[in-house]
Amino acid sequence: MKRILVTGATGQIGTALIPALKQKYGSSNVVAAGHKKKPESGLQDKGYYETLDVRNRNAVKRIIKEYEIGTIYHLASLLSAKAEADPQLAWDVNVNGLHNVLEVARNRECKVFHPSSIGAFGPTSPRDNTPQTTIQRPTTMYGVAKVTGELLCDYYFQHYGVDTRGVRFPGIISHESVPVGGTTDYAVEIFYAALQEKKYTCFLNQETRLDMMYIPDAIRAAIELMEVEEEKLVDRNAFNVTSMSFSPTELANEIKKQIPEFSITYEVDPVRQAIADSWPNRMDDSAARQQWGWQPRYDMDSMVQDMLEKLSVKLQEV
Ligand code: AKB
């Protein structure tokens, strides 16, 4: 088989996707690429690893050619709060980086997975049951870049026949790595704080309801969409996918069931609060369910239990 390339390999999704792909397709068929020379996870010692700045098209081209890549999971991207802090860099990495990947994919006939996000919606999108096709006028650079990415992927399929596929991910909760610079990061930080300090100060207000997903479901969504027969897909890119929707208070209450002494306080960060306030409460993911059988396995209850179990083992090992 032709190999699989994962860009953004050291990020929150890449960290979990790479072992899953290696298990499924064999280690020698997966190439990890990240911007760090020596990732803390030691990824460079666990198989093929390349340092890659996706803004450099020649570097993208070299890797795809050298490793005979057939499928690209293009995850390299700045998250929402980081993108707001440096919008120019966000455009360069998130849009120009994707454009480079699509251009090389076009020439070398690769399939491309590219994740969009709940950030592709904006304050004028319907907040509840947000349809897959609706008003998208995001007010953040992250969102502007995500909508551009969705359209670019559609364009490369329609005009060049590149097999592009993608989902709109909600906030991802993972015990394997911590997200950096996102608006939904609180939903990961809270678990570390609950186990280590029994208290957490949240940067979003208590009522901010957002879509979320546990990492095993996110990894399964990406792989399942890439594997489904093309004929089943009416849409290709920007599938809404979600598995749960909650506010910080609701998550804290669920954690309290396991750690009764845990408490939460709030110190709102206006930048991240404004971003969160422009995003949906809950997306409608019926198109993904109908077209490729998307079905989440974790709800808030089972996610919290598993997170606390896995993270306490991890923290004991450190
Ligand atoms: C972020 O918060 O920026 C991301 C996302 C929802 O896309 N986790």
Boltz pocket constraint, residues with backbone or C-beta under 6 A from the ligand:
constraints:
  - pocket:
      binder: B
      contacts: [[A, 79], [A, 80], [A, 81], [A, 116], [A, 117], [A, 118], [A, 119], [A, 169], [A, 170], [A, 171], [A, 172], [A, 179], [A, 181], [A, 182], [A, 183], [A, 184], [A, 185]]
      max_distance: 6.0
